[in-house]
Amino acid sequence: MSSRPVRIATRASQLALWQAHHIADRLREVEPGLVVEIVEVSTAGDRNQVDRLRTMGNTGVFTREVQAALLDGRADVAVHSLKDLPTDMVEGLCLAAVPARAPEFDVLVLPTGKTGENGLSDLPHEARVGTGSPRRQAQLRFHRPDLNVEEIRGNVDTRLRKLDDGEYDAILLAAAGLTRLGWGHRMSVPLEPPVMYPAVGQGALGIESRVDDAWVREILSRLTDDATLAAVTAERALLATLRAGCHAPLGVTTRIDGQSLLLEAVLLRPDGSARWTAAATASVCDAARVGETVARLLVEQGAAAVL
């Protein structure tokens, strides 16, 4: 056991703090006696709760300041929602661990007291649906062009309050975030492919460290789940090959059966007026190649026009 503490940098949002404390607990499990500290960092995406995320820069609005804490020595580990972590790694940092993934699908959330069984088809004509994600917005507009798709920002509890106060008829949230924060009872209807494809890396955590910190990297490596790592490697290779950015209207689903990995992807125009799909299968050992293949298939169909 080392007397050196491990300092975890994280956003100060409710969900990010849950994730950081979860990883702290996991580290104490794999390295008994380890001292772990949490370093809260304010990010551009958290400070600005008004502007649309895509107007604030296409990548890194929730990660840049957290990564800076690693680089300047304030912290040894950074915990991110992997869907927010750009595929271009920062020099001097590495993705040191990817733990087991939570459910990656999205859910339709209805106001308290209302129920639905059939998902989007249960929403009334021109219903107001809140989501800040271009990916979710585009898929909503593709399946239900009559809906009034509106922006919504804020922590999970803030969004739920806005929904229950009548600002929206429904909102879309990630199942992982609701489950982690104890709001699982608010999941009205799961929205899964082919209706709603999740984001690249959704439900997974990405844990960074400095490349030259071998001691921390070794401890973090014990947290990695091999199946999750293979799946997100394929998904992030797709995103990197397309050069699409974290906020592109791109959705994916990955299935692993034994040593076989299937990746399906959908890319849409932001207004939902066009939709391209592609899929490929290969060994989990070739996960990155699967993502690159699916990206090429989408480009060959003309989907690059929306990027």
Sequence and secondary structure as in RCSB ss.txt:
>XXXX:A:sequence
MSSRPVRIATRASQLALWQAHHIADRLREVEPGLVVEIVEVSTAGDRNQVDRLRTMGNTGVFTREVQAALLDGRA
DVAVHSLKDLPTDMVEGLCLAAVPARAPEFDVLVLPTGKTGENGLSDLPHEARVGTGSPRRQAQLRFHRPDLNVE
EIRGNVDTRLRKLDDGEYDAILLAAAGLTRLGWGHRMSVPLEPPVMYPAVGQGALGIESRVDDAWVREILSRLTD
DATLAAVTAERALLATLRAGCHAPLGVTTRIDGQSLLLEAVLLRPDGSARWTAAATASVCDAARVGETVARLLVE
QGAAAVL
>XXXX:A:secstr
  S  EEEEEE SHHHHHHHHHHHHHHHHHSTT  EEEEEE  HHHH  SS GGGS SS TTTHHHHHHHHTTS 
SEEEEEGGGS SS  TTEEEEE        EEEE  TT   SSGGGGS TT EEE   HHHHHHHHHH TTSEEE
   S HHHHHHHHHTTS SEEEEEHHHHHHTT GGG  EEE TTT    TTTT EEEEEETT HHHHHHHHTT  
HHHHHHHHHHHHHHHHHT  TTSSEEEEEEEETTEEEEEEEEE TTSS EEEEEEEEEGGGHHHHHHHHHHHHHH
TTGGGG 
